[in-house]
């Protein structure tokens, strides 16, 4: 895959990720699931170390998913700038 194709793919993925992060239903679901796990962690008996570790992993998974989408958005913005720069460079080369 050449650079231009990768930039186009990254830009498209960033747009999709941004749409997901702006989707109220998905945002609410992330929040509710995380709150559920935090509540379960708080109410878990102290002797249930294994159960608390599993709940912490689930919280981490929810957080990591959201973080990954945010990274896709950032990468997409960078890719859009790179595509813009490549397009300007191509135009300059045609003028010369």
BELTAFEN-V833262 format. One record per pair of residues at least 12 apart in sequence whose ideal C-beta (glycine too) atoms are under 7 Angstrom apart, sorted by sequence separation. I is the first residue (numbers start at 1). J is the second residue. D is the distance in whole Angstrom. If there is no record, write none. Layout:
# BELTAFEN-V833262
<<I & J & D> <I & J & D>>
This chain:
# BELTAFEN-V833262
<<41 & 55 & 5> <40 & 55 & 5> <41 & 56 & 7> <37 & 55 & 5> <37 & 58 & 5> <38 & 59 & 7> <37 & 59 & 5> <34 & 59 & 6> <37 & 62 & 7> <34 & 62 & 5> <33 & 62 & 6> <30 & 62 & 6> <30 & 66 & 6> <21 & 69 & 5> <20 & 69 & 6> <21 & 70 & 7> <17 & 69 & 4> <21 & 73 & 7> <17 & 72 & 4> <18 & 73 & 5> <17 & 73 & 5> <14 & 72 & 5> <13 & 72 & 5> <14 & 73 & 5> <17 & 76 & 7> <14 & 75 & 6> <15 & 76 & 6> <14 & 76 & 1> <13 & 76 & 6> <14 & 77 & 6> <10 & 75 & 5> <11 & 76 & 5> <14 & 79 & 7> <10 & 76 & 6> <11 & 79 & 4> <10 & 79 & 4> <11 & 80 & 5> <7 & 79 & 4> <11 & 83 & 6> <7 & 82 & 5> <8 & 83 & 7> <7 & 83 & 5> <4 & 86 & 6>>
